[in-house]
Amino acid sequence: MLDLFKDKQPLFYEQINNSIKNNKITHAYLIETNDYPESDSLILEFVKELFRIYMSDEEFSKIDNLIENDAFSDFLVIEPDGSWIKKDQILEVKEKFSTTSVENRPRIYLIKEADKLNKYAANSLLKFLEEPDGNIIAILVSSNRYRVLETLRSRCQLYTLINVNKKIEIENIELINNIIETIETKEHSSIAYLPVVLENDLRNKEFWIDAFNTMVDIYENSIRKYENINYKDYGQVLDLINNNNSLQDIINKISILFTTINNLEYNLNISMMLDKFIIEFTGR
């Protein structure tokens, strides 16, 4: 059951539960695992939860074991064939799901290591995502969302898993903590204060991609500390975040961070992007 991961992946759990309660199931998901060691089990429970919505407990009990053993006709798993996922594998999914399901339930295909779709497979999948036929749900999985083609990413609902043991690669965590402290305490006024805090070039896109990804990790760990779950200790900045925000505020801010990271790929005016980010992030 997905409840098994309520404490281990609180953000993912809450987001999924909210989408189910509000009947906002989408046709395509991208799950960034961050090399979380239990990601396979969690994703399988997520798949089960999507089927469970459409079934009685008795009906679901009959297919639970089939899903576990990859033997359920309405659930297909695609993995790399050698080094790549090939076009024929995507076409096979289309063929198998070309007829309407006899039962009133979704058909789900799971693509592991979605960053290994070759060009032809990716193009074929893109058409499938753009024109979903019936109640078909795609779940793409990758350890790093940025390895997945942007054209595919943009058509998926993104979820990121927390991995408290994953090493943060950015060199100066103290600088990122100072950025967070400035934004959390100065709020809208931090637009003027950030240049004072930073010694680097504000227009450096690579710096901001790393910085925002690290901020995601910090805010996700503030949730873990908020709920008294094992967390990565970033020091007093976690308390600052939790004292200034409700749990829902933190979740909203993480969502804004993800949106900003995606927008950075196309935005050449970094200063304008930062102003927009601060206004949205501080809710002013």
N, C-alpha and C positions, 0 to 999 in steps of 0.2 A: 504493500500500500504506500501511496505517496506520503502518508502521515509519518512514515519511518524517517523521512528527511525534513520534517518540520523544524527540528532544531539544528540540523546539519546545514541546511540550505534555506534559511528563513525567507530571504528575499524571493527566491525562485518559488518557494512554496506559496507565499502570499500572493504573488503575481498570478500564478496559475489558478489558485482558488478564487481570486477575484474575477478572472476572466470566465471561469466556469459559472460562478454565481450570477454574473451579469450577462450570461449567454453571449460572450464575445470570443468564441472559438474561431480562430482564423484558419485559412487553408494552407499556410506555410509558416514554419518556425525554423529559426537558426539558433542552435544551442551551442554557446562557446563554453567549452569544458574547463579551460585553464588547467588541463591535466589533472583535474579533480579525480582521485583514485576510484571513487564509487560512481562515476558518471554513467557507466553502462547500466548499472542497477537502477539508478534514478531515472534515466531516460526510459527504461522499460516500464517502470511504474507510471511514468507520465503517459506512455502509450496506452497502458491498461485503463488509466483514468479517463482518457478520451473515449475509449470503447464503453466504459462503465456507464457513462452519461445516457447512453441510448438503450441500456439493457436492464432487466430486472436482475436481482441478485442471483436467482436461479439460472438465468441465461448466462450471466457472466461466469459463474462457477464452471460452466461447461467448456469455456474457451480459455480460461486463465492459464491452464497448463499448456495448451496449444501455443499461446503467445510466448510463453517461457521457452518453448522448444522450437520456435520459428516454424511452426507447423500449422498456422492459421491462415487460411486462404485470403483473408482481407487485410493481412499484415505482411508486408514484404520488406526485407532487409537487403540493402545494396552495399557492398564493400569493394575496395579496389581489386581489380583483376590484374595481379602483378603490381606494377607501379602506379596504374591509373584506373579510374572508373571510366568505362568506355560507353560510347553512344549506344551500342547494342543493349547494354544493361538498362539504360533508361527507356529505350524502345520496348524492351520486354515488360517493364512496369506498365507502360501505356497500354500494351496489348492485353495484359492480364486484367487491367482495370477498365477496359474499354466498354464492358457491359455493366449495366446498373446492378448494384448489390441486391440480392434477393431479399435480404433483411434490411430494415430501416436503420442502418448504422453506417458509420464512415468506413472508408477503406484508407489505410495508412501505409505510407512507405517511408522507411528510415534510411537515410544515406549517411553512412559512417565515413569519416575523413572526406568531407565534402570539398575540401581544398584540393583533392586529387582528381576531381572531374577534369577530363581532358577537354580541349576546346570544343570538339564536336558534341560530347556528352553535355557540356554546360549549355551550349546553344539549344540542344534538344530539350533539356530540362527547363530552360528559360521559357520556351513556348508552352510547356506543360504548366508552369507556374502562372503565366499570363492568362491562360485560358483553362482554368480548372474545370473539369467535367464532372458534375455531380458532387457528392459529398466525399471528396478526396483530400486527404491531409498529408502534406510533405513535412518531414522533420529532417533538417540538415544538421549535421554535427561536425564540429571542428574544434581543435584545441585553441585556435586563434582565429577570430572572425575575419581579420584582415587578410588572411590567406585565401578566403573565399572571394570569388569575383564579386565586385561591387554590384553588378547588374542582378546577381542572385540575392545578395544581402539586402538590397533595397526592397525586395519583394517579400521579405520574411519578417515575422515578429521575432525580435532578438531577445534572448535570455542568456545571461552570463552566470556561470557557477562560481562560487567562492572556493578558493584553494588556499587555506591559511598557511600551508607549507611552501607555497610557490615563492621563489625569490623575486623580489622587486629589483628590476635592473637599473632604475634611475639612480644616478649617483648621489644626488643631494636631497635626501628626504627632508632635512631641516628646512630647505628652501620651500618645498611644497607645503610643509606645515605652516610656514609663514604666510604663504599665499592664502591658505584656508583660513588662518586666523584673521588676516586682513579682510577677506570677503565676509566672514561670519560676524565680525565686530563692526566693520565700517559699512557693511551692506552696500547700498547704491553708491556711497561716497568712495568705495574702494576703486572705482574707475579712476579717480585722481591719485589714490595712494599706491596702486600697484607699481607704477614706474619707480617709486621710491624704494619699494621692497626688492624689486628685481634689478640685478646688475646686467643681466643678459639682454639681448635685443628682443623687444616685444614682438617683433615680426617674424621670429624664428618658429616656423610651423612645426618642425621636428620636436623642438623643446615642448611645445604645447600639447602635441599628441602624447608624449611621454608623461607630461605633467597631469593631463586630464585622466589618462589611464591609471596613474598612481592615485589620483583623487578618488576615482571609482573604488579602488581597493581600500582606501582609508575609510570612505563613507560606508562601504559594505561591512568593514570590521567594526565601525561604530554601532551598526545594527546588532552585530554579534555581542558586543559589550553591553548594549542596551538590554538585550534579552538574556544576558548572563550565560553566553555560550562561548566555547573556546575561541579566542580571537587573537589576531596578531597585534602586539602592543606597539602602537605608534606614539605613545606618551600622552601628554595632556590634551592634545588636539582631539582625541576621541571624546573626552569629557566635554570639551568646548562644543563639539558638534551636538552631542546628546543633550546638553543643557540649553542649547539654542533652538532645538528642533524637536518636533514630535516624530514618531516612527514614520508616519505617512509623509512628513516633510522630507525626511532623509531619502525615502524611496523616490519621491518626486525629483529630488536633486540628482540622484543617480541617473534617473531617466534623462534629465536635461544634459548631464555630462555625456551620456551615450550619443544623444542627438548632436551635441556640439562636436564630438570626435568625428562623427560621420560627415558633418558639414565642413570640417577642416580640410577634407580631401579636395574640395572644390573652391574654397574661399581663399582668394588671394589677398584680401584686405583683412589682415589679422587683427589690427587695432579695432576695426568696426565689429568684427566677430566677437572680440573680448567684451566690448561695451554691451552688445546684445546678450551675451552669455551672462554677464553680471546682473543685468536688469531682470532676466528671466530667473536666474538662480536665487536672487534675493527677494523676488516677488514684489518688486517695487516698480 
